[in-house]
């Protein structure tokens, strides 16, 4: 008994210093209990960059730069990273998730539509939420969930049956569950929502199923829809004339990756997907607005303040589904507030984010479909590059020069980083009638050559000129996101299962490790008790690294 | 298997024994695929193009982007018609292969089965002019093929193992493989030439290459693994190490060789 008494006395100061335990007789423990987190206010979300120990958004901050101010892990010591823990997702689907970290708790989404909360320092579970799904989902390309959003003490998640759910962050209890669209009609949801003030902004998937796309905002408390903005012009919009006949009704324009927000302009920026049917443009003559576009929506009403269409009358399935990266850069002598966008169609763009004005446009990967862009950023097409019944070889592939996976911007180096793919594919056209809930793509593609013949690389682009400053070759076809830090690091992964770090300024390789399965998401970084960690999902495992103690 | 329950429930509106007499509608077990006419294969193909080709490729040879397998050869999740039916109807649990929608009629699924079967060469329809026996003698004898190629454990290592090549390549393809080996060299059979930091050059078959490392096998079948940043430089030679036999073999010898190779397949 005496021994226990001595131990009790030793622990008393520790126990009483933890606020949450001051009020009651705490059980003995050999390690400090992780305190429950402070609710994540809108103010914290706007100023997320100021608390780099946390990762409060899918894209790190509302600007989506994926730039962390943490520099404990840096150019000089990154080669000393070691594995701290691994969390194995029970499903074998390759993970596309970027976890959030809030005050020492990590929230990881899993295929198909599940969510788990773990201790960020140890990877051990607090709770899990499993979303029940119907068997006959309408999804085009795998059972994916890319992450959650948090506001207050509530997490918001998209599900494959096109629902939006609100989950209590402390317990995993479901608070509310709304149907965003009927899944049987071809709708699904895969992206992390975006919190804007008191609303949950979220997109929809189904561009291969003849949906009419939209972007929604829901009241974060009640789940009631506040507004819906269609991404495909309808009869109330003069731009419906960019769709022949009734083709706007099945026009596609899905919105399946997370957008960004600028509090100064009160604008939500979001990319839109391919027009439908994907590869047969004969049934939808016209520019097909607003498919393959960047949209700027008023955050309060959802009204479109401007749009910029990257690929008018797209017949190659080149969704403008990329995360809009907001930054302030020097352009032609003065500071400009811009969006940086490496598009799936192989062109890199810099746009003014207040007005949508086209500033820079230049290819960043091989392409054979456009001679260039005119002074408004509109592509000048090369003849005979549209899909035919017999097939025509065009560059880039259907999957594009880049795709949904995150790029990053480092304000220290002034460079924009994106995983790029130089390749080609044979494109086919096919006649197809629309049938609700069935695929409506009007064609497809076929490989011409084994992928080893092509080329992937991380490219560092100067946003003021569109010039590529350097590239780091990686195994083709790599589909990993990028994160960058004040420690002068660029962090990414590869299709052959490597996780690695480059010098953000020069692209020099600093460290790599073989994790054994494809990295198909972006890394993120956070800190707990003053110690920085770096996390990435590879295969179906979430790995967390830190410096040697 | 909810569709069996559904079908039988409807059929029990009639006297019970009719459940046994009515063919196909709910019973996949014994009656086999009744939807195997050329018309059915055509319908199956159109369904495949619309619903399956995004992942499995327009020509069903698979897609490294989505990870969906090649369906034109041996299937890894099914070996019978019923097995293929099940995979399509129920999906492959824990994978990206989802079932077709619940209201897709069984007949449609059977037509898809027929289409998939049509992708594999129907052996009974193939008539080859050559003699497999003569081909085998040539392969192991004056042709010297076994210097580089193994068949059922005998032979060399410098070329692909041909023990089951008859399952992967059609007779036409086999002929071109012999007469024009440079036409379509798979990355596994490229040559890597690595120059080490001390200037010595090591050359061999490209076993594997990735972002940071490469592995090769030299002419003596020694295996090497290099980190790319440990060697001065490397180059890929995307030509075949196999010579062409266009000139050195007669037409008859070619036909015999093709007959032999096409006969090489896994014993059932």
Interface residues (C-beta under 8 A of the other chain):
Chain A: X91 X92 X93 X94 X135 X136 X137 X138 X139 X140 X141 X142 X143 X184 X208 X397 X399 X426 X428 X430 X432 X437 X438 X439 X441 X444 X445 X446 X447 X450 X451 X452 X453 X473 X474 X475 X477 X478 X494 X496 X498 X500 X509 X512 X514
Chain B: X49 X50 X51 X53 X54 X55 X57 X58 X59 X61 X63 X64 X65 X66 X67 X91 X94 X95 X96 X98 X99 X100 X101 X102 X186 X187 X190 X209 X210 X211 X212 X229 X238
